[in-house]
């Protein structure tokens, strides 16, 4: 098939870094399935990498934090012009804002098929402020009608999200597809031996935003140290100013001055973090799809302590490769960390089970195959 004969597929993503870190396997799957793949996003630090991968790149001027009506109308107009110009056969919208704004633009531009990926509800699902709750409630009733039209599909990352969306529009339940996570490169994230101990090192890898429960992790680690339990904490990641729950740099710097805590900032290769850690921790308050950081930690062979919330418990399975605790409870979090820190045999058991789980269900090849099958189902027969 010549390049000109290949059907065009455009990924619409808010940020180039998110496409590169989370959606690259899906784009590769689209290319392998015979599509001419392009990426439309706000270009910051990863534009050249995307081009070198062989994907066309279209710069957008929107920002995630701009939620007002005029900004939304401007974004829809920009996306509409792109779709009218490029004439894609399929558009793949990643996350709720691109799905909503891109969904309107795609309908106006008469794009034949639309895929919307809803990777958890994010802060909108856990934020208690009245205006955020009002917006979220409104969207729950409005967006299914837009995203679950004929020849549209919604991808979710866990069964609980699938059931929740299906309840809003039961007659369209067959248009909701579960594809579990971003996929893990099992060769790149191969098993790593546990580092020497003591001390035991607990690590959180991810964005420094409040809904990930970073403050709870700090409180748990400090509580353990105050009781004489020698546990160190590594925080790897940077704030996300476009997220309303982003942590302040001064707050993070203050935590880094506490005994036993290191804040490393962004890490290009997180394997270096996991190589020095014994336990992976995520104290999410909710809104998860399927946490990539825990997929990678499990692949490398790290036992997990996490909160018992949808999405997280798909990869962190209680008594299999993880200890799960109630969301928002730093005391329970500390107790679980202490239990794993004091039981090397349990850590080893969880490490081996986590690796087998990722190999069985969450490899990048599995994600690529499921994605390619979805795209093919949206193409005309024959």
C-alpha positions in Angstrom: 0.0 0.0 0.0 1.4 3.4 -1.0 1.7 6.2 1.5 -1.0 8.1 -0.4 -3.4 5.1 -0.3 -3.0 4.6 3.4 -5.9 5.8 5.5 -5.0 8.7 7.8 -5.4 8.5 11.6 -4.8 11.5 13.8 -4.1 11.3 17.6 -5.3 14.4 19.4 -3.5 14.8 22.7 -3.2 17.8 25.0 0.6 17.6 25.6 3.4 16.1 23.5 5.1 14.6 26.6 1.9 12.6 27.5 1.7 11.2 24.0 5.3 10.1 24.1 5.2 8.6 27.6 1.7 6.9 27.4 0.4 6.5 23.9 3.4 5.6 21.7 2.5 1.9 21.6 -1.0 2.7 20.3 0.4 5.0 17.5 2.9 2.3 16.5 0.0 -0.2 16.4 -1.9 2.1 14.1 1.1 2.4 11.8 1.5 -1.4 11.8 -2.2 -1.8 10.9 -1.7 0.3 7.8 -2.5 3.8 8.8 -0.7 7.0 8.0 -0.3 8.3 11.5 -0.2 12.0 12.7 -0.2 13.6 16.1 -1.9 16.9 17.0 -0.8 18.4 20.3 0.8 21.3 22.0 4.5 21.0 21.2 6.9 21.5 24.0 9.9 19.2 24.5 9.0 16.0 22.6 8.2 17.3 19.1 11.4 16.2 17.5 11.1 12.7 19.0 7.7 12.3 17.6 8.9 13.4 14.1 11.9 11.0 14.3 9.4 8.2 15.1 8.0 8.9 11.6 4.7 10.6 12.6 3.5 13.8 11.1 3.1 16.5 13.8 0.5 19.3 13.9 1.0 22.0 16.5 -2.0 23.1 18.6 -2.2 26.3 20.7 -4.5 25.1 23.4 -3.6 24.5 27.1 -5.1 21.9 29.4 -5.8 24.5 32.1 -7.9 26.7 29.9 -11.5 25.5 30.5 -13.5 28.7 29.8 -16.1 28.9 27.0 -14.1 31.2 24.7 -11.0 29.1 25.0 -13.1 25.9 24.3 -14.7 27.5 21.2 -11.2 28.6 19.9 -9.9 25.0 20.5 -12.8 23.4 18.7 -12.4 25.8 15.7 -8.7 25.0 15.5 -9.3 21.2 15.6 -12.1 21.5 13.1 -9.8 23.3 10.6 -7.2 20.6 11.1 -9.7 17.8 10.5 -11.2 19.5 7.4 -7.7 20.1 6.0 -6.3 16.6 6.7 -9.4 14.5 6.2 -8.6 11.7 8.6 -10.4 8.4 8.3 -10.2 7.9 12.1 -9.3 10.3 14.9 -8.1 9.1 18.3 -8.8 11.5 21.1 -6.8 11.0 24.3 -8.3 12.0 27.7 -11.5 13.7 28.4 -10.9 17.3 27.3 -9.6 16.3 23.8 -12.4 13.8 23.6 -15.1 16.4 24.3 -13.6 19.3 22.2 -12.3 17.0 19.5 -15.6 15.1 19.5 -17.5 18.3 18.6 -14.9 19.2 16.0 -15.0 15.7 14.5 -18.8 15.8 14.2 -18.7 19.2 12.5 -15.9 18.0 10.2 -17.8 14.8 9.5 -14.8 12.5 10.4 -16.0 9.0 9.6 -14.8 7.3 12.9 -13.9 8.5 16.3 -12.0 6.8 19.1 -12.0 8.4 22.6 -9.7 7.2 25.3 -10.8 8.0 28.8 -7.9 7.1 31.1 -9.7 7.7 34.4 -11.5 10.7 35.6 -8.5 12.6 36.9 -9.0 15.4 39.4 -12.5 15.9 38.2 -13.5 12.6 39.8 -12.1 13.4 43.3 -12.0 17.2 43.6 -14.6 18.3 46.2 -15.0 21.9 45.2 -18.5 22.7 44.2 -17.9 24.1 40.7 -15.6 21.1 39.8 -18.3 18.7 41.0 -21.0 20.6 39.1 -19.0 20.5 35.9 -18.2 16.8 36.3 -21.8 16.0 37.0 -22.9 17.9 33.9 -20.4 16.2 31.7 -21.3 12.7 32.9 -24.8 13.2 31.4 -23.7 15.1 28.2 -20.6 13.4 26.9 -21.9 9.8 26.4 -24.3 11.1 23.7 -21.3 12.7 21.9 -18.7 10.0 22.3 -20.8 6.9 21.9 -22.5 7.7 18.6 -22.5 5.2 15.8 -19.0 4.4 14.5 -17.5 5.8 17.7 -15.8 3.9 20.4 -14.6 4.8 23.9 -11.6 3.1 25.3 -11.3 2.7 29.1 -8.5 1.0 31.1 -10.4 -0.9 33.7 -13.7 -2.8 34.0 -15.1 -0.4 36.7 -14.9 2.6 34.4 -16.5 0.5 31.7 -19.5 -0.4 33.9 -19.8 3.2 35.1 -20.0 4.6 31.6 -22.2 1.8 30.3 -24.7 2.7 33.1 -25.0 6.2 31.6 -26.0 4.9 28.2 -26.8 1.2 28.4 -27.9 0.8 24.8 -24.4 1.8 23.7 -22.4 -0.5 26.0 -21.0 -2.5 23.1 -19.2 0.7 22.0 -17.1 0.8 25.2 -13.8 -1.2 24.9 -11.4 -2.1 27.7 -7.7 -1.8 26.7 -5.7 -2.2 29.9 -3.1 0.5 30.3 -0.3 1.9 28.1 1.5 -1.3 27.7 4.9 -2.2 29.1 8.0 -3.0 27.0 9.0 -6.2 28.8 12.5 -6.1 27.5 13.2 -2.5 28.5 11.6 -3.0 31.9 13.2 -6.3 32.7 13.4 -7.7 36.3 16.0 -6.0 38.5 17.4 -7.6 41.7 16.4 -6.1 45.0 19.0 -3.6 46.2 20.9 -4.3 49.5 19.1 -3.5 52.8 19.0 -1.9 55.2 17.8 0.7 54.7 14.5 -0.1 53.0 13.7 2.5 50.2 10.2 3.2 49.2 9.7 5.1 45.9 6.9 7.1 44.3 7.4 7.8 40.6 5.0 10.2 38.8 3.7 13.7 38.6 3.9 15.7 41.7 0.2 16.4 42.1 -2.0 16.2 45.2 -4.5 13.6 43.9 -1.6 11.1 43.7 -1.4 11.2 47.5 2.2 12.4 47.7 1.5 14.2 51.0 0.1 10.9 52.5 3.3 9.1 51.5 5.4 11.7 53.1 3.3 11.5 56.3 3.5 7.7 56.4 7.3 7.7 56.0 7.8 10.4 58.6 5.5 8.6 61.0 7.6 5.4 60.6 10.8 7.3 61.2 9.4 8.9 64.3 8.7 5.4 65.6 12.3 4.3 64.9 11.5 2.4 61.7 14.3 3.2 59.2 12.5 3.7 55.9 13.7 6.1 53.2 11.5 7.7 50.6 12.4 8.6 47.0 10.1 11.0 45.1 10.8 11.0 41.4 8.8 13.4 39.2 8.0 17.1 38.7 5.0 19.3 39.3 2.4 19.6 36.6 1.3 23.3 36.6 -1.5 22.6 34.2 -3.2 20.4 36.7 -5.2 22.2 39.4 -3.8 19.9 42.1 -0.1 20.4 41.2 2.2 20.6 44.2 4.2 23.7 44.8 7.9 23.5 44.2 8.6 25.1 47.6 6.5 22.3 49.2 8.5 19.6 47.5 11.8 21.3 48.4 10.6 21.4 52.0 9.8 17.7 52.0 13.2 17.0 50.6 14.8 18.5 53.7 13.0 16.1 56.0 15.0 13.1 57.2 15.1 10.2 54.9 13.4 11.9 51.9 15.0 12.6 48.5 13.2 14.4 45.7 14.9 13.7 42.4 12.7 15.7 40.0 12.0 14.3 36.5 13.9 11.2 35.5 14.2 10.2 31.8 14.9 6.6 32.7 12.9 5.5 35.8 14.7 2.2 35.9 17.4 3.9 37.8 14.9 4.8 40.5 13.5 1.3 40.8 17.0 -0.2 40.9 17.6 1.5 44.2 14.1 1.0 45.7 12.6 -2.0 47.5 8.9 -1.0 47.4 6.7 1.0 45.0 4.0 3.1 46.5 1.0 5.0 45.2 -1.5 6.7 47.5 -3.9 7.9 44.8 -7.1 9.5 46.0 -8.9 8.2 42.9 -9.6 9.1 39.3 -7.1 6.5 37.9 -7.3 4.7 34.6 -4.5 2.2 35.1 -1.3 3.7 36.6 1.7 3.4 34.3 4.1 3.8 37.2 2.8 0.7 38.9 2.9 -1.3 35.6 6.5 -0.5 35.2 7.3 -1.2 38.9 5.6 -4.6 38.7 7.4 -5.4 35.5 10.8 -4.7 37.1 9.8 -6.8 40.1 8.9 -4.4 42.8 6.2 -5.2 45.4 3.5 -2.5 45.7 1.7 -0.6 48.5 -1.2 1.3 47.1 -4.7 2.7 47.9 -7.7 0.5 47.1 -9.2 2.6 44.3 -10.5 1.7 40.8 -7.7 1.4 38.2 -5.0 1.0 40.8 -6.3 -2.3 42.1 -6.2 -3.7 38.5 -2.5 -3.9 38.6 -1.9 -3.8 42.4 -3.8 -6.9 43.5 -4.2 -7.5 47.2 -2.3 -10.4 48.5 -0.9 -11.2 45.1 1.7 -8.5 44.4 0.5 -5.7 46.7 -0.9 -4.5 50.0 -3.9 -2.2 49.5 -5.1 0.3 52.1 -8.0 2.7 52.4 -7.7 5.9 50.4 -6.6 8.9 52.5 -5.3 6.9 55.4 -1.6 7.6 56.1 -1.6 5.5 59.2 -2.8 2.4 57.3 -0.3 3.3 54.5 2.5 3.4 57.0 1.5 0.0 58.5 1.5 -1.6 55.1 4.9 -0.2 54.2 6.2 -1.4 57.6 4.9 -4.9 57.0 6.6 -5.2 53.6 9.8 -3.5 54.8 10.1 -6.2 57.5 9.3 -9.2 55.4 11.9 -9.9 52.6 10.2 -13.2 51.7 6.9 -11.5 51.1 8.6 -8.8 49.0 10.2 -11.5 46.8 6.8 -13.3 46.5 5.1 -10.1 45.4 7.9 -9.2 43.1 7.7 -12.5 41.2 3.9 -12.4 41.0 3.9 -8.8 39.7 6.2 -9.6 36.9 4.1 -12.7 35.9 1.0 -10.5 36.0 2.5 -7.9 33.6 3.8 -10.6 31.2 0.4 -12.2 31.1 -1.9 -9.1 30.8 -0.1 -5.8 30.3 2.6 -6.1 27.7 2.9 -3.5 25.0 2.3 -6.2 22.4 -1.1 -6.9 24.0 -2.0 -3.2 23.9 -0.9 -2.9 20.3 -2.9 -6.0 19.2 -6.1 -4.8 20.9 -5.7 -1.3 19.5 -5.1 -2.5 15.9 -8.2 -4.8 16.2 -10.3 -1.8 17.3 -9.1 0.4 14.4 -9.8 -2.4 11.9 -13.4 -2.8 13.3 -14.1 0.9 12.4 -13.0 0.5 8.8 -15.4 -0.3 6.0 -15.6 -4.0 5.4 -13.7 -5.2 2.3 
